[in-house]
């Protein structure tokens, strides 16, 4: 049980950090694409259907892919789909790790 608490705590911290980052870095396309999901979530109170809209965007390789993953994970969690939410969060974390390694490699090559 303690391991699960640590994992969820880490996921929450991870999610919080990137939601903050999303407000600073989100593109116009992202904001336009998320409007339908926001309506389903806030107006229709249907987070599961909203998450399905974003899951379609998760598989697209684009600059906002991680934001779509985090939003979809949050909506799945709100819908009570905790295992699916955790899976999406972990995929997002892997993507972030890949990007960090890529940036680290580029910085190291510039310093060499």
Secondary structure, DSSP 4 states (H G I P E B T S, - for coil): -HHHHHHHHHHHHHHHHHHHHHHHH--HHHHHHHHHHHIIIIIS--HHHHHHHHHHHHTS-STTHHHHHHHHHHHHHHTT-HHHHHHHHHHHHHHHHHHHHHHHHHHHHHH-
